[in-house]
Amino acid sequence: MSIESIHSVAGITIPDSALVREATDFIRDAEDDLLFDHSRRVYLFGALRGQRLGVAPDLELLYVAAMFHDLGLTERYRTSQLRFEVDGANAARDFLLQHGVDEADARKVWLGIALHTTPGVPQFLEPEIALVNAGVETDVIGLGRDELAPEAIAAVTAAHPRPDFKNRILAAFNDGMKHRPDSTFGTMNDDVLAHFDPTFQRQDFVALIVNNSWPE
């Protein structure tokens, strides 16, 4: 059985709907195994954390948001100057609208993706937005991992393994952003560029205030 045809992992349902199947095919064609497996884990960990929190998202919307959340890091966006999160959010919104999803739901998915690297905000928004961020936090930096049952974690990582994930995802972040360093200002993403490039110059928010054109 291919991983694309699995419909339940760790008790979390992957909806067997046309929208989910087409989203899976779209991302499978666009992303390598690293990002594809990471995105599926984000969905599963986000849904598992939602269960812990007593939050009930629309699983189709959460799935699409999770699957598209890192699309902006892929080769097709290597000329974009937008934040990579916005590239993925725009692509997901277009995909959903083309598949008959209403504007309000497409907007939730857009926000979930656009805000997935912005801690401290998504948790106060709709479940589909909050749980994309929660899934990313668990898979990338381990937040909330200790709250999940060991057998659930084992099931997720068996379905979607993470060989050398820490180093490989950092490299993928860098590859997807190094051509647009200004897009990392005000985010955690500038940490990645600084890690790989010792000559990287971060923008300084204080300097922007002190040295701007206002005369005082």
N, C-alpha and C positions, 0 to 999 in steps of 0.2 A: 504494500500500500504506500503510495507517495504521500509525503507530508502535506501536499496541497489537498488531499482527499480526507484527511483526518478531521473529524467533526466534534471531537471532545478531547480535552487534555486537562488532567488534574481536576476533573469535574466542571470545567469551564467549556461551554458550548461554543463552537465556531459555527455561526448560523449557516445552514445549507440553503442559501438563497442565491438568486441570480446576481444580485448586487455584490455579495461577498465573493462569489466565484469569479466574477469579472474583475473585481478589485485585486484578488489574488493573482490572476493571470497578468494583469497590468503591471503589478509590482514585480512579479517573477521575471518578466521580460526586461524590466528596467534596472533591477538591482542584482548584485552578486549574492552569494550565499551568506556572507557576513551580515549585510544590511537586511536581507530578507528574514533570516532567522532571528536577528535582533528585533525586527518589527513584530514578528509573531510573538516573541517573548514579551514585548511591551504590552501587547493586547492581553496576553494571558496573565501576566503579573498585575496589570492594571485592573482586570476583572477580579482577580483574587483579592487584591487589596480593597476593591469595592465591596466585596462580600464581608470582609472584616469590618468595614466602616458602615455597613448597612445601607449602601448606596446601590441603586438599581439603574444602571445606564441602559440606553438603547444599544444593544450589542452590535447591531449592524453599523451604527454610526461610530461606535468606539473602535470597531475593527478597521473601518476605512481610515479613521484618523491615525491609528497606530501604524497601519501599513504604509501610509503616505508620509509619515512624519519625518523621515530622513531622505525622501526622494530628492530634495534639493542638493544633496551631497554627491549625486551621481554625475556621470560624464556629461549628460545632456545639459547640465546647468553650469558647466565650467566657464562659460562666458558671462553669466549673470553677475550683476553687481548688487542684487538684493540680498538681504539676509537669507541664508539657505532655508530657514524655517518658513519664510514667506513664499519661497518658490514651491515648497511642498504643499503649503496651505492653499496656494492658488490652484495648483494642479488638482488637489483633492476636491476643492469647490467646483471646478469645471467638470470633473468626472461625475460628481454627484448630480449637478444640475442637468448634465447630459443624460443621466439615468432617471430623471423624473423626480428626484428628491427636492423637497421644497426649500425655498431660500433660507428659512429660519434654521432648519436642520443643517443645511450646508454651511451656514454661518457658525454653528457650534463646532463643526469639524474644523473649519478654518481657524477658529480661535484655539482649539485644542492643539493644533499643529504649530501655529504661530507662537504660542506661549509655552511650548513644551520645555524650553530652556530658561524660563523666567520663573524661578522659585518664589513662593510667597504670594502668588496671585491666583493661579489656576484652582487651588484648593477651595476657593470661595465661589467658584462658578459652577456651571451645570456639570453633572456627573461625567458626561462624555469628555468635557474639557479637563476636569480635575484628574481623571483616571489615566489619560494619556501621560500627563506629567508624572503621576504616581508610578506608572509602569516603567517609564524612562528612569526615574530615580532608583527604582529597585534594580533594574538590569545594568545600569551604567555605574552607579556609585553605591549600590547596596542598601540604600535607605528602605526601611520596611521589610527587608529580607528576613530578619529575625522574627518578624511577626507571622511569617508564613510557615505552614507545616512542612517539615523536611521532605515528606513524601510528595507534596505538591511541587516543591522546587525540583525534586528529582524527576518527576514526570515531565515538567516543562523543559528541563535541560536535556532530557533523553530525546524528546521530540524535536528539539531545536538546540543542538549542542553549541557550546561557546569556546572552542579551542583558541587559546591565546587571545581571548576577546579583548582584554584591556589594551594591549598594545595595538591590535588590529583596528579597534574602533577609534583610537586616538589618531592613527595614521589616516583613516578614512575621513575624520573630521578635518585634519590638516589639508588633505588633498582637495576636499570640497570647499575650503575657505581661503586658501593661501593666495588665490588670485584676486580676492576681494577683501583685503584686510580691513578696510574702513567699515565694512558691514559688521565687524565684531565689536565695535565701540559700544560700551554700556552693557555688554553681556559677558558671560563666563567664557565665551569662545576665544577671546583674546589670550586667555591662558594657554590654549592649545597652540596658537601660532607662536607665542613666546617660547613654548617648550621645544618646538622644532627649529625655530630660527632665532639664534641669539642676537641678531641685528634688528629684530622686529621692534618697532617703536610704537608703544601704546599711545593713544590720544589721552590727554590729561583733562578731566572735566574741570578741575580747578583752574587750569591755565585757560581753558575756553571762557570761563567767567571773567577772570582777571584781565585777560588780554583782548577782550572783544571790543567792538567799535563804540560802545557807550562811553561818553566823555568823562564820567566821574572817576 
